[in-house]
Amino acid sequence: QVQLVESGGGLVQAGDSLRLSCGASGRTPSIYAMGWFRQAPGKERELVAAITWRGGSTTYADSVKGRFIISRDNAQNTVYLQINSLNPEDTAVYYCAADLNVGVGRQTVDYHYWGQGTQVTVSS
C-alpha cells in the first residue's frame, strides 16, 4: 500500500502562483512514477504532469507547459507541483497519484494509488 496526502491548495487571484505538495508513505520503493491530475467541475480528471520517481523524467500536458513544474524530493518522499500565472481555468481539485508500473501513464486507470485531493480556486 502507498498512502498519498496532498496539501497547498487554496483561493488565489489570477496571476498568482501556488506550490502543491504530495507526501508519500508506505511502499514507496514500489513507485515508478508520480502524477498530478486535476478535475474541474463537470469535467473528467486529466493528467497535468508526471515524474518518474528515480530518474526524474517529466511529462506535461500541452495545456500547462511553461506554467507548471513538477519536481520530487526522494529523501522527503514528496512530489511538488509549482503552478505559475494561475488563471480561472486552473480552478479544480488537484490529485496526486502513484503509478507502480514501468512507463509513465497518462490515464487515470494507469495509476494505482490516489490522494484525497486539494482544491485550487482562482478568482479573476
N, C-alpha and C positions, 0 to 999 in steps of 0.2 A: 504493500500500500504506500501511496505517496499522498501527503497532505499539502495543500496549497492555500495560502492566505494572502489576499491582495490588500493593498492599502494605498492611500494617496489621492483618492478621488475627491471631488468637491464641486462647489459652484464657483465658476470663474467668469471673467469677462473675455470677450473676443480679443484676440491678440496676446492673451496671457500664455504662460507655459505651466505645465504640470509634470511631475515625475511620479509615475506609478511604480509600486514595488510589489513583488510576489515572493514570499518566503516559502521554501520547500522543506519538508521534513519527511522522515520515514525512509523508504528505499530509494534515496536519491541517486545512488550509483547506477540504478537501472534506467535512469532517464537518458534518452538520446537527444531530445530537443525540447525546448520550451516555446510555447506560442502565446501571443496576446491576441485575443479576439475581442470584438465589440458587437453589441446588439442594440440597435436603436428601436424605439417603439414602432411596432408594425413591420419590422424588417427582420430578415434572417441574420443569424450570427455569422460574422465574417472575420477571417484572419486579417490582421493588420501587420503583424511582424512575427518572426520566429528566429530562434537562435539555437545552434547546436550546443549542447551542454559542455562538451570538452573543447571542441575546436573553435567555437565562437563564430562559425559561419552564419551569416544573417540573410534573411529573406524578408521582403516588404511587399505589401500590396501597392499597386501602382498609384492608388489614390492618396497614399500617405508618404511616398518617397520624398525625401528632402525636408520633411517636418517631423517625422517620428524616428527615434533612435532607440533600438533595443540593445541591451548590454546585460552581462551577467557577472556576478562575483561568486566564483565557485567556493571560496573559503567561507562565505556567508550563506551559501545555498540560496542566493537571491537573484532574481531577474528583474530588470528595470525597463520601463518604457518612458522615455523622455518625449513629451509632446509639446511642440512649439507652435506658435502662431495659431492658437486654437480658434476655431470658428464654430458657429452654432450647429453646423452639420456634424461636428465631432461629438455632439451630445449622445451618450449611450451608456450602457453598463459595459464595463471592460472586465474581461475574464482572462486569467492566465490558465494555461493547460499544459500538461506533460505528455509527451509522446515517447513511448518506450521502444518503438520500432526504429530500425535504421532507416534513414531518409527523413526529410523534413516534410511532414504532411501539411496540406493547405485546407483540408476539410475538417469539420468538427468530428467526423467519425474516425479520423486518424489519431485522435487524442484519447488517452486512457483516464486521466485524472483532471479534475477541474476545481478551481477555486469558487468561492461564493459570489464573486463579482464586486466591483466597486463602481459607484455611479459618478459619471463626469457630466456636468451640466454647464453649457457655455451660453451666457447671455449676450445678446447683441448690443 
